[in-house]
Amino acid sequence: MDLDEIRSDLEERFPQWTNRIRLLRFQSAAGANPVDNDGSIIYYNDHIMSRYSRERRCFYMAQQLLHIQLAHNARGAGRDRVLWKQASDAVVNAMLREDGFQVPEDIMLIRDAANQSTEELYEALFALGEQENSPHPQEDAVYVEAEPVSLVKEAGDKTKAKEISLDDPGLASAVAGLAEMLEPSLQMDFDWFPGTTIRDGMLRYDFRAYPVSHAEILLDTSASVDADLLRYFVRAVKALLREDAVVRVGCFDTRFYGFQDVSTEEDIEKLELRGAGGTDFTVAVNAFTGDAENQIIFTDGYAEMPEEQCNAIWVVYGSMPIHPKGGRVIYVKPTEEKEKHEIDFLIT
C-alpha cells in the first residue's frame, strides 16, 4: 500500500491538519481488521487494504485520523472496549459521511450519531445492551449501502454549506447557557492619558475613564452555517449584554478579517461576513485584543486546537468534540436530541 498516496489523499480532504497528517506514523499489522490505532500509530492490514479501492482506503485512514484527533483511545479508558469502539466508530463514520466520504457498504451507521458525543452514544448503547441482557448488541446492527453525499464545504470564497433554519432550538438553548458564562458588563475602564496642562516643564497625564468593548465575537466563516444564523447569534449575544454595550465582531477562516463594531440592529444587518476557506484556530485566538470582558468563538470545531492558552467561550455548532487550552465549551445541537436510550440504526 502506498502510504505517500494515503497522506496526499488525507491532506486533500483535511487541509487544516496537513502538519499533523505528515507526522502520522503507520505500521503494518497482520492482526488489524483492517485498521486500528493506539492513540498515536495507525496499524493496517496490508493484505486486506491492498484489495480495496483508493477511496475506501482513504475512508479507513481518515477514520483512524479522526480517532487520534479526538483522543478516543484515551477517552475510552475504563469502558467496555467493544461498546466504546462501536460508539466511537459510529460518531466518526457519521462525521465522515457528512464531509462527503462514501461510506463502505459494511459499515454500521447509527442515526443521530453525528449529533452526539462518543460518551453519550456509549451510554445509550450500554443501556440498550443491559435491557437485552447482552453487553454487545451487535445483532441489532443493520448493514446497508450508504448513499454518497456531496461535500458540505468548499475552500475559497464560496461554500456549498447547507443552510440551517433560524427556528433552531439547539442554538436558542446554547445562547441561554451562554448567559450564565458572560462576565458582568462594565461600562468603563481606566488608564493614564496625556493631559492638557504642563507642570514643571512636563506634560501632565490624567487618570481617566474610557469605554471598553463588552465582548469580542469571532465567527468561523468556514462553518456550515448560513449568514442569517451568524447574525442571529451576534444579535442574541448582544441582547444578553447592556443595551448600550458595544460588541466587536470578526470573521476568520485561515485569515482574520478584522473587527467590526456592533452597537445597533443596523450594524448587525450590515455585518460583512467574509471567508469560507479552511479553519485556523491559532489565527482566531491571536485576533483577540485582550481588552474585551468576554471572548467568544462560534465554530463547527473542525480544525486542530491551538497551542496557545485562550480564556474564551467556544460555542460549537455541531457534534465535533473539542478540547481547547483554557476557556469553556458549549455545544449546539442543530436538531432536537432523541432520548439517549432510543437508538435508531440508519437505513439508507
N, C-alpha and C positions, 0 to 999 in steps of 0.2 A: 504494500500500500504506500502511495506517495504522500508522505507527511507534509512536504512543502505545498503540495496541492491542497491538502486539508487546511493548512494555515492560511493560504491565499483565499480559499472559499470562506473561511470564518471571518477574515479581515474584511472581505467584501460585504458580508452580512452584518457585521458588528464593527464598523469603522471606529466607534468610540472606544473600543477595547483593543485597538491594534497593538499597543505596547504589551498588554497582558497576554495576548494571543502569541506573540513572538517569544514569550518566556515560557509558554506551556511545555511541559515535559510529557512525552508519550513513551509507553513501554509495551511491547508485545507480551501477551499473556494468554496461554492456551486455555486457561480456565475462565476467561471473560466471556460473557454471553449476551451480546457481542462486545459490550464496552462497560467499563466501571471506572471509579476513581477512588482515591484515598484522601481526597481533600486538596491534593496538590498535583499528583501524577494521574494522567489518563491511561488506563490499561485497555488494550484492544485485542481481540482475537483476529489475527491477521488472516487465518484460513476462512473465517466467516465473512469478514469485512471485504475481502478481495472479491467476493461473489456479488456484492451489492453495487448498485448504480452510484455514480458520483453524488447525486442529490441525496440518496439515502445515507451514504457515509457522512456527508456534511450534517445531516439531521442528527445522527447519533453523536457526533463530536460536539455539535452545538449544545446538545442535551447535557453532556458532561461539563462543558464550559460553564453553562448556567448553574449547574450543581455546585461547581467550585466557587463561582462568583457569589452565590447565595449561601455559602458555607453550610450546605446541607449535611455534610458528613459530621461536622462538629455539633450542629443543632440537633442531630438525631441521637446523640449520646444518651443512653439510659432508656431509650424507647424500643418497642418491638421492631426488630430490624426489617422484617418483611413488610409490615404495615407502613413503616416510615418510608421505605423505598417506593411502595405504591403511591403514597401521598405525594412525595417529592417529585416522582416521575410525572404524576398527573398534573401538578402545578406547572412544571417546566414544559411538558408537552403542550398544554393549553397556551402558554406564552408563545411558544414557537409557532404554533398554528396561527395565532393572531398576527405574528410577524411575517406570515407568508410562506412558511415551510409546508411542504406536502408531507403529511404525517403518514408513515408506513401503515399498511393495512392491518398489521397485527399489533398495533399499539393501542393500549387502553386509554380512552379519553373519558373523563368524568365531568359531567355538566357542572358549570359554575366554578370549576377548579381555578380558572384564571382570576376569579373574584375572591379567592380565599387564600389565606396564608397556609403554608405547609402544616403548621401546628394545628390550625383549625380543621383542616381536612383529615389529618391523622386522628384527632379526637373523634371526628364523625365516623371514620372507618372503624376505629376501635370500638365505639359504642354499637355500631352495626354488627360487628363480629360477636360482641357479648350477647346481643339479642338472639343471635342464631347459634350460640354455643360453639362458635368457631372463631379462633383468633385471626384467621386469614380468610376473609370472604371472597376468595379468588373465583369461586364458581358463579358469583353474581356478575362477573365482568362480561361485557358483550364486546366482541371483537368485530370491528367493521372497517370498511374502507372510508377514510375521511376525505371529503372533497377538498381539493386545494383552494385556498383563499388568496385574494390579491393582497399585495403589500399595503399596509396601513400608513406607511411613511415613505417619503421620498426626499432625498437630500436636495439642497438648493433653495431656491426662492419660492417654491410652491410645494404643496403637500396633497396627498391623497387621504389625509386623515378623515375618518368618519366623523360626521357631525353628531354632537350629543345634545339631547334635548335639555332646555333650561328647566323643565319640570323634573328636577333631579333631587330626590330625597337624600341621596348619599352626600351630595355637596352641601345641602342645607344643614345636614347633621354635623358635617365636619366644621362648618362655619360656627355652629353653636358651640362645638368643643373648643374651637379656636378662641372664643371669647374668654374662656377661663385661663388661657395661657398668656394673654396680652398683658404687658406691663401697664401700670396706670399712666394715663396720658398727661404728662406735664406740659404746661403751656410754654414755659420759658426755661432757658438755661443762662448761665452767667459766665463772662470771661472778661479779660482786660482788653480795652480798645484804646487807640490813640485819642487823646483828648483835644481840646481846643485852646488850652492855655499853656503858657510856658512859665516855669518856676526855676529860678537859679540857672537860667540858660538852658534848661532841658524841657522837652515836650512832656507834659504830664499825661499819664494814662488813667483812664477811668474804668472802674469795675461796673459793667453794665449788663442788663438782661438782653437776651436775643431769642427770637423764636426758633424752635427746633422742629425737625421733621418727626412726626409721631410714629411713622412706620416706613420702612423700605420694603417693597414687594418686588421680587424677581420672578418673572413669568418665563417658564421654559416653553419657548415657541416652537420647539420640535415635537412637543407632545401631541397626541391625537385628540386635541380639544379645539373646538372652533372659537372664533374671535368673540362671539356673543357670550360664551361661557366664561372666557377670561375676563371680560368686562363685568360680568355678573359677580365674579369672585372679588374683583377690586372694589366694586360697589358694596358688597356685603362686608368686607373688611373695613371700609371707610365708615359704614354705618355703626360699627362696633366702637368707634372712637368718638372723641368730642366732635360736636357739629362743626366747629371751626378748625378741625385738625387738618394738617397738610400731610398728604401721603405721597411718597415718591415711588414711582413705578418704572421698572426697567425690564427690557426683554433680553433674552440670551439664548443662544444655541451653542455654537463653538466660539462665538464672539459675544461681547456685551455691547448693547446698542445705546447706552446712556440712559440716565434717569429723566423722567418727565414728572413734573409736579401736578398733583391732583387734589383739588380742593372743592370742586363743584361737579355737578352732574354733567355739565357741558364738557369739562375736562376729560371725564371718563369716556364720553362718546367720541371725543377727538383723539383718544389714545392711538398712537401709531404703533401697531403690533408688527414687529419685524422679526424675520428669522425663518425657521422651518428646515434647518440643516440638521447636523448631528447635535450631540449634547456634551458639554464640558462643564462639570460642576466646579472645577477649580476656577474657571473664569467667573462663575457665579459668585462664589464666596469671596473672591478678591474684589468684586464690584461693590460690596457694601462699604459705606463710608465710615462706619463706626459711630456716627452721630445719632442715628435713629434709636428710639427706645425699643422698637420691635423690628426684627428682621425676619422676613417670611419668604420662603421659596415654594412656588407652585410648580409641580413637575409630575411626569409619569414615572420617574425613577430609573429610566433605562440608561444608565451610564455608571462608570466607576465612581465611587465616592472619593472626594478629595482627601489628600493627606492633611490639609490644614484643619485646625480646630475652628469650629464656627458655631456660635451660640444662636442659631436660627431655628425657627419653626418650619419644618418641612411638611408641606401638605401634598401628599402623593395621590394623584388621581389614577386609580387602577389597583393592580394587585402585586406590583413589584416590591418585595420587602427591601428596605434599605437600612443601613447601619452607619449613619454619619458620625463623625467625631464631634461630640458636643451637640447641643440642641435637642429638640424633641420632634417626634414624628406623628402626624395624623394621616390616617388612610381614608380615602374617599372611595366608597363602593358605588360605582355608577348605577348599579341596579340593586333592587331590594334583595337582601340576603335571605336565602332559604333557612329553614330550621336546620341546625347543624346535623341532625340525625337523618335528614331526608336527602339521601344521596341518589341522584339520577345518573345513570351511565349514558353518555352521549351516543346517540344513534343517528348517523347522517346518511 
